[in-house]
Amino acid sequence: MNSWRDDYVAALAEKDPDRQRTLVYQAIVAIEQGRSNAMSHEEADAIERADKALRTLRGKLPEGRSKG
């Protein structure tokens, strides 16, 4: 099982905007799941920073390509 960190790094490293958008959403879901697990204060802080960064990145991504 991948950790939320793996999904976070994959989302940040992706160069294709369409693929990156998908990975950002996957990472946000993984972070939400990570919040529900028992963790240290440092882990909770890391999750909050990663979540904020992903949500900022998501807002800067171009809209998805239209199909058709």
C-alpha positions as CSV (number, residue, x, y, z in Angstrom):
1,M,0.0,0.0,0.0
2,N,1.4,3.4,-1.0
3,S,1.6,6.1,1.6
4,W,0.0,9.5,1.0
5,R,3.6,10.8,0.6
6,D,4.1,8.6,-2.5
7,D,0.9,9.9,-4.1
8,Y,1.9,13.5,-3.1
9,V,5.3,13.2,-4.7
10,A,3.9,11.6,-7.9
11,A,1.4,14.5,-8.2
12,L,4.1,17.1,-7.9
13,A,6.5,15.4,-10.3
14,E,4.0,14.8,-13.1
15,K,4.5,17.1,-16.1
16,D,1.4,16.4,-18.1
17,P,-1.4,18.7,-16.8
18,D,-4.2,16.2,-17.5
19,R,-2.4,13.4,-15.7
20,Q,-1.2,15.7,-13.0
21,R,-4.8,16.7,-12.3
22,T,-5.8,13.1,-11.8
23,L,-2.8,12.5,-9.5
24,V,-3.6,15.6,-7.5
25,Y,-7.1,14.3,-6.8
26,Q,-5.7,10.8,-5.9
27,A,-3.2,12.4,-3.5
28,I,-5.9,14.5,-1.8
29,V,-7.9,11.3,-1.3
30,A,-4.8,9.6,0.2
31,I,-4.2,12.5,2.5
32,E,-7.8,12.4,3.7
33,Q,-7.3,8.7,4.5
34,G,-4.0,9.5,6.2
35,R,-5.7,11.9,8.5
36,S,-7.9,9.1,9.9
37,N,-4.8,7.1,11.0
38,A,-3.2,7.6,14.3
39,M,-0.1,9.7,13.8
40,S,2.4,12.0,15.4
41,H,2.1,15.8,15.6
42,E,4.9,16.0,12.9
43,E,3.0,13.7,10.6
44,A,-0.2,15.7,11.1
45,D,1.7,18.9,10.2
46,A,3.2,17.3,7.1
47,I,-0.2,16.2,6.0
48,E,-1.6,19.7,6.4
49,R,1.2,21.2,4.4
50,A,0.9,18.7,1.6
51,D,-2.9,19.1,1.5
52,K,-2.5,22.9,1.2
53,A,0.1,22.6,-1.5
54,L,-2.0,20.2,-3.5
55,R,-5.1,22.3,-3.3
56,T,-3.1,25.3,-4.4
57,L,-1.6,23.4,-7.3
58,R,-5.1,22.1,-8.3
59,G,-6.3,25.7,-8.5
60,K,-3.5,26.6,-10.9
61,L,-3.9,23.6,-13.3
62,P,-5.7,24.4,-16.6
63,E,-9.2,23.0,-17.1
64,G,-9.4,19.5,-18.5
65,R,-9.5,19.0,-22.2
66,S,-12.9,18.7,-23.6
67,K,-13.8,15.3,-25.2
68,G,-15.6,15.3,-28.5
